[in-house]
Amino acid sequence: MTAVPEWQGWVALGILVVAFLGAGWWLLLAPLPPSYRPVRTRSAPQARHLVATLVLASGALFTVGARWDELWHRMYGGIGEDFLWPPHLMMYAALGLNLAFALAGLAVAAGLRVATGDQATAHVPIRERFRAEPAIAFLGLTASFQMASIPSDLIWHEIIGPDLTAWSLPHVLLAATTTAVLMAGVALSRARATQLGWRADALTIGILATSQLALLQVGTTEWDWSTAADRAPGGFLALRPAWAYPLITVVVGIMHGIVARVVTGRIGAASAVAAVGMIVQAATSVAGRLQAPPGPSIATAMAVAYGAVAMDLWWRYRGRSAPGGHASVGGANLGLPDLFAGTGAWLAGFSALGLSGIGRQAGIAPEDSGTWLLVFVTTIGGGAITAVAATFLGAWLTRVGLGVAPAAPPAPTGRPVPTVGEARPPARGANRRDRGQAASRRR
């Protein structure tokens, strides 16, 4: 059979990515006409919280399926005659839940009812509808991409073979979109944060832990499962820069730790996310040692946990918890000094307690000073950049989740049209009646 050029696989996935990026830009980011007025939907906070719970269930199902799939490959080898083996069926079930989110989210965005108080302005164009529920609309759009990408994954494997590497293009895209879906779930999990308290925080932490597990599986699993032969000259890991492993660990760990701190406003949230990840990785390690010895290391999960605990201990020492344990609108009040001090504490805990295990898994010799220098430079720089980006991400997720919309600009013509929840101007004479009733109560 004639081999199909690999570039065709890149073109097939590239077209899909560009199509959905273009749709996302037009629906959610492109400039709107000057007549646009922000609207608020009638979606109840309970409905958003329910969607967030389903996002966690789907993410957990996908994470278990992905780890089972990796173990299956290591036990039985290639991909077989089709993709319908048990781990893939579990992953497809998770993506099926995402399809339900896609249909529901796009239906909400396309057909939501907007109370404007003026029948002449009851019609709202499709882009305004999407932006009235940005988290649900983004969730639906991203979940649609995941479902559409399944055939492209099959085509990719038909073109280039088994491709049993975590860093293949379909795997990276799947991990990135899974994290995007989960981050939309983080925003939706804040819809009832003030009413549910720690229960909403627990939901948020569970979603973030699932996102961290998905990214670390794609980013570091080949080091976690590596043997001395893999790390030796000529092994497949020798083709990758050794400093990439600690850098990926730092970026993923700090991102989720900072987002957890900012979104929940709780000191200890970063450690909770890391603890869930360590428990799952420990279970994966036990299963791997029983079914495909020697199994994966837990060095990555432990290094992330060391950093998260050190970060939370620093913040506890500083006593900078948000009032009442919850983030204010727009995220916890985390200034630059606290942000960088917490990030420095994370890196200190990671370097002092976790980096030696990371170095062994990466095959970095203790005397290789050049590689260690690259490790410290890249992790410090990458950690600082990630911390700043994660702070903005956490603040944005909080605003979107709580439904905080920007102030509406003045109406271009005619009287202002109030959005849902906006106070209407009092009727003529209402102020006089109110003053008279107040005077009567005082007497």
Buried (B, 14 or more C-beta within 10 A) or exposed (E): EEEEEEEBBBEBBEEBBEEBEEEBEEBBEEEEEEEBBBBBBEBEBEBBBBBBBBBBBBBBBBBBBBBBBBBBBBEEEEBEEEBEBEBBEBBBBBBBBBBBBBEBBBEBBEEBEBBBBEEEBEEBEEBBBBBBBBBBBBBBBBBBBBBEBBEBBBBBBEBBEEBBEBBBBBBEBBBBBBBBBBBBBBBBBBBBBEEBEEEBBBBBBBBBBBBBBBBBBBBBBBBBBBEEEBBEEEBEBEEEEBBBBBBBBBBBBBBBBBBBBBBBBBBBBBBBBBBBBBEBBBEBBEBBEEEBEEBBBBBBBBBBBBBBBBBBBBBEEBEBBBEEBBBBEBBBEBEEEBBBBBBBBBBBBBBEBBBBBBBBBBBBEEEBEEBBEBBBEBBBEBBBEBBBBBBEBBBBBBBBBBBEBEEBEEEEEEEBBBBBEBEEEEEEEEEEEEEEEEEEEEE
